[in-house]
Amino acid sequence: KMFSQTTICRFEALQLSFKNMCKLKPLLQRWLNEAETSENPQDMYKIERVFVDSRKRKRRTSLEGAVRSALESYFIKCPKPNTQEITHISDDLGLERDV
């Protein structure tokens, strides 16, 4: 798992929340273990690349005008749809449920 730039900056500034520290600990422990057992400093670069390459972000959603208008009209009718209503809306518009 990779962490946001904000988390990294807060780590460097020693301003992380306890929850974020707990999330970071396994990753840092793994990195530290690798660093201590590595005989070649170049190996650490390879390990860091694995961490960076493991982060895959979902593409930003862009909606067509008609779909956006339809979603806005659904929102006006029901600002807080339940799971079943969301599924129905996504089926009607031909969208993935978690857009």
Secondary structure, DSSP 4 states (H G I P E B T S, - for coil): ----HHHHHHHHTT---HHHHHHHHHHHHHHHHHHHH-S-HHHHHHHHHHHHHT--PPPPP---HHHHHHHHHHHHH-SS--HHHHHHHHHHHT--TT-
